[in-house]
Amino acid sequence: MEPGNFQREINGLSNLGNTCYINSVLQSVCLNEDMCYFLLSDKYKKKIKKTDSKFLTNFIKTLRAMYDVKKVIAPISLINTLDDEIEDFNIHCQQDAMDILLSILDKIDTILYRDVNVKIKQIPNCDEITVNSKKAWSKFLQKNYSEIKKYYYGQLCSITRCNCTYQSIIYEPIAHLPLSLPVNNETDCLNITDCFKKFNEEEKMEGENQYSCSKCKKKSDATKKLFVKITPPHLIIQLKRFYVTEDYNTVKLHNFVDFPFDLDISEIVYNGENKDCRYSLYSVINHIGNFSDGHYFTFSKVGNKWYCFNDENVQEILQPTISNKYAYILFYKKTG
């Protein structure tokens, strides 16, 4: 098994009772060839002390079938293990694909994480924000390193500036990038750059939302802004279509969002003009319907072709049809 010749087969996954949300996640995760090669070549066994995890065994078993078998696969063992091991989660009820994606990545991360000696390459003439970002990143990885963090994690930087000129900076590791949809009605059509502008816009902290400043020791007007500081090799973007109303009902936004196959995120990256922020799209998890009675399916790129993976059914599709009003989770890989 060599990384350069490593590619999954074209196969559907059986719906085992409202498991379309899990199937869509598996169809996307299996396209992270870096991580799948690490798991399927058994390289992970040399990195961890305990290799008898029932979940990891069944997850790898499913991955191996997706890479080797040219027919519909029924991931029964994996579904049953997830049902047993995820607390307060009814696996056979309609669930959020984002929730199960993060649960699966977290479970793999928990199994693989280990202490490492992290050496961060120093760049000449760094500003203070970049120096402290590297320190925070090094500290985060040293006690928590895993291939999940290697391939999926990045870092956010939150900068709050008080009127007294004091500046507070918080660094936060992230496994995905949630983007709000800045719409006024259901007919509004968006480009993903509109979501980037919403993510990156300066928030004014005033009135009841004033900032409690640790320097001037009082509540003061301030501004807050978010940046991506460290970009991950694999970028997962969540288009936040679901929100909870004041009366606790979950509502879905059905607006069309246009997004490119080749994405440049430099506008939301700190000093992005000096970094390689280019990504290529390889999978899209779509959701049709409403929160409680919807259905998930996936558009995924295998080799040079795009396919629609809809549970057991698989169909080749044309590339221009990827952007749509059902797109929910986008998977990009860094090209630089």
ZAMARGU-4260 file (C-alpha; in steps of 0.2 Angstrom, whole numbers, plus 5000, padded with zeros to 4 digits):
<rodrens>
0) 5000/5000/5000 | 5008/5016/4994 | 5001/5034/4997 | 5002/5039/4979 | 4991/5025/4973
5) 4979/5026/4987 | 4961/5028/4982 | 4944/5022/4988 | 4932/5012/4978 | 4915/5018/4972
10) 4902/5011/4984 | 4886/5015/4993 | 4882/5012/5011 | 4866/5004/5018 | 4854/5015/5027
15) 4852/5004/5043 | 4837/5015/5050 | 4839/5034/5049 | 4858/5032/5047 | 4859/5043/5032
20) 4868/5057/5042 | 4882/5044/5047 | 4883/5038/5029 | 4886/5055/5023 | 4900/5058/5036
25) 4909/5042/5032 | 4908/5046/5013 | 4917/5062/5017 | 4929/5056/5030 | 4935/5042/5020
30) 4942/5054/5007 | 4955/5061/5019 | 4968/5050/5011 | 4982/5056/5023 | 4972/5050/5038
35) 4965/5034/5030 | 4982/5029/5024 | 4989/5031/5042 | 4975/5020/5049 | 4974/5007/5035
40) 4992/5004/5034 | 4992/5000/5052 | 5005/5014/5056 | 4994/5020/5070 | 4998/5004/5080
45) 5016/5010/5082 | 5010/5026/5089 | 4998/5021/5103 | 4999/5009/5118 | 4982/5002/5117
50) 4975/4995/5100 | 4960/4985/5106 | 4947/4999/5104 | 4931/4991/5098 | 4926/5008/5090
55) 4943/5010/5081 | 4943/4992/5075 | 4925/4994/5067 | 4929/5011/5060 | 4945/5004/5051
60) 4935/4989/5046 | 4922/5000/5037 | 4936/5011/5029 | 4945/4995/5023 | 4929/4990/5014
65) 4926/5007/5007 | 4944/5006/4999 | 4943/4988/4994 | 4925/4983/4989 | 4915/4987/4974
70) 4898/4985/4981 | 4886/4992/4994 | 4893/4991/5012 | 4882/4988/5027 | 4892/4996/5042
75) 4883/4987/5055 | 4897/4984/5067 | 4902/5002/5067 | 4884/5008/5069 | 4881/4997/5084
80) 4897/5002/5092 | 4893/5021/5090 | 4876/5017/5097 | 4884/5009/5112 | 4898/5021/5116
85) 4890/5038/5113 | 4880/5043/5128 | 4863/5052/5126 | 4863/5049/5107 | 4849/5039/5099
90) 4859/5033/5083 | 4843/5027/5074 | 4834/5044/5076 | 4837/5059/5064 | 4853/5068/5070
95) 4864/5082/5065 | 4878/5076/5053 | 4890/5089/5061 | 4887/5082/5078 | 4891/5064/5073
100) 4906/5070/5063 | 4914/5079/5078 | 4910/5064/5089 | 4919/5052/5077 | 4934/5063/5075
105) 4934/5066/5094 | 4934/5047/5097 | 4948/5044/5085 | 4958/5058/5093 | 4955/5051/5111
110) 4962/5034/5105 | 4977/5041/5096 | 4982/5056/5107 | 4999/5056/5115 | 5013/5067/5122
115) 5026/5073/5109 | 5040/5085/5108 | 5034/5099/5097 | 5047/5110/5089 | 5039/5125/5081
120) 5049/5133/5067 | 5053/5151/5071 | 5050/5164/5057 | 5061/5180/5057 | 5053/5197/5061
125) 5037/5189/5069 | 5025/5201/5077 | 5019/5198/5095 | 5003/5190/5090 | 5011/5177/5079
130) 5025/5173/5092 | 5011/5170/5106 | 5001/5160/5093 | 5015/5148/5090 | 5018/5146/5109
135) 4999/5142/5112 | 4999/5130/5097 | 5015/5121/5104 | 5008/5119/5121 | 4991/5113/5114
140) 5000/5099/5104 | 5013/5093/5116 | 5000/5084/5128 | 4987/5081/5115 | 4995/5077/5098
145) 4986/5065/5086 | 4983/5063/5068 | 4966/5071/5070 | 4974/5087/5076 | 4988/5085/5063
150) 4976/5085/5048 | 4960/5094/5054 | 4964/5106/5067 | 4968/5125/5065 | 4969/5140/5077
155) 4957/5155/5079 | 4963/5171/5086 | 4951/5183/5095 | 4957/5201/5097 | 4947/5212/5109
160) 4952/5231/5110 | 4946/5241/5124 | 4944/5260/5123 | 4958/5262/5135 | 4970/5254/5122
165) 4972/5238/5131 | 4971/5223/5120 | 4966/5205/5125 | 4971/5191/5113 | 4964/5173/5115
170) 4970/5158/5105 | 4958/5144/5102 | 4961/5127/5093 | 4947/5122/5081 | 4942/5106/5071
175) 4930/5115/5060 | 4925/5133/5054 | 4906/5137/5057 | 4900/5151/5046 | 4884/5161/5049
180) 4873/5164/5034 | 4869/5183/5033 | 4852/5183/5026 | 4836/5193/5028 | 4824/5181/5020
185) 4823/5164/5012 | 4825/5171/4994 | 4843/5179/4997 | 4857/5170/4988 | 4874/5170/4995
190) 4892/5168/4990 | 4903/5160/5003 | 4913/5177/5003 | 4898/5185/5011 | 4899/5172/5025
195) 4918/5176/5027 | 4914/5195/5029 | 4901/5191/5042 | 4914/5180/5051 | 4927/5193/5050
200) 4917/5208/5054 | 4921/5219/5069 | 4909/5217/5083 | 4906/5232/5094 | 4904/5228/5113
205) 4894/5242/5120 | 4878/5245/5130 | 4873/5229/5139 | 4887/5220/5130 | 4901/5231/5136
210) 4918/5223/5139 | 4925/5219/5157 | 4942/5226/5155 | 4956/5219/5166 | 4967/5234/5164
215) 4955/5249/5167 | 4945/5238/5180 | 4928/5242/5173 | 4916/5239/5159 | 4920/5249/5144
220) 4916/5250/5125 | 4927/5239/5115 | 4928/5230/5098 | 4931/5212/5095 | 4937/5203/5079
225) 4940/5185/5074 | 4954/5178/5063 | 4960/5161/5058 | 4978/5161/5064 | 4984/5143/5059
230) 4976/5135/5044 | 4973/5116/5044 | 4978/5104/5030 | 4960/5099/5029 | 4947/5112/5032
235) 4929/5108/5037 | 4917/5122/5035 | 4899/5121/5042 | 4886/5132/5034 | 4876/5136/5050
240) 4858/5132/5042 | 4850/5127/5059 | 4846/5139/5073 | 4836/5139/5089 | 4822/5152/5091
245) 4817/5160/5107 | 4803/5147/5110 | 4816/5133/5107 | 4811/5127/5090 | 4825/5122/5078
250) 4823/5131/5061 | 4833/5128/5045 | 4839/5141/5033 | 4836/5135/5015 | 4846/5149/5006
255) 4857/5145/4991 | 4875/5147/4995 | 4888/5147/4981 | 4905/5141/4985 | 4920/5138/4973
260) 4930/5122/4970 | 4946/5132/4973 | 4944/5142/4988 | 4956/5156/4995 | 4952/5160/5013
265) 4966/5173/5015 | 4953/5187/5019 | 4949/5179/5036 | 4967/5173/5040 | 4978/5184/5051
270) 4991/5191/5039 | 4983/5180/5026 | 4991/5190/5011 | 5008/5182/5017 | 5002/5164/5018
275) 4996/5150/5007 | 4977/5150/5010 | 4972/5140/4995 | 4961/5125/4996 | 4952/5112/4984
280) 4935/5105/4987 | 4933/5087/4989 | 4916/5083/4997 | 4900/5091/5002 | 4887/5085/5014
285) 4870/5090/5009 | 4854/5091/5019 | 4836/5091/5011 | 4821/5095/5022 | 4819/5101/5039
290) 4829/5097/5055 | 4818/5083/5062 | 4812/5075/5045 | 4827/5078/5033 | 4839/5067/5023
295) 4857/5068/5021 | 4867/5064/5005 | 4885/5068/4999 | 4893/5075/4983 | 4911/5068/4983
300) 4926/5069/4972 | 4935/5052/4968 | 4949/5053/4957 | 4944/5066/4944 | 4926/5063/4944
305) 4911/5069/4956 | 4898/5057/4962 | 4882/5058/4972 | 4883/5046/4987 | 4865/5044/4993
310) 4865/5029/5005 | 4865/5013/4994 | 4863/5024/4978 | 4879/5031/4969 | 4878/5041/4953
315) 4891/5051/4943 | 4887/5070/4942 | 4893/5085/4933 | 4904/5096/4943 | 4894/5113/4940
320) 4879/5105/4950 | 4889/5105/4967 | 4884/5122/4974 | 4866/5121/4980 | 4853/5127/4993
325) 4856/5110/5002 | 4875/5111/5005 | 4878/5110/5024 | 4896/5104/5027 | 4911/5107/5015
330) 4927/5098/5015 | 4942/5106/5008 | 4961/5101/5007 | 4975/5113/5006 | 4984/5114/4989
335) 4999/5123/4994
</rodrens>
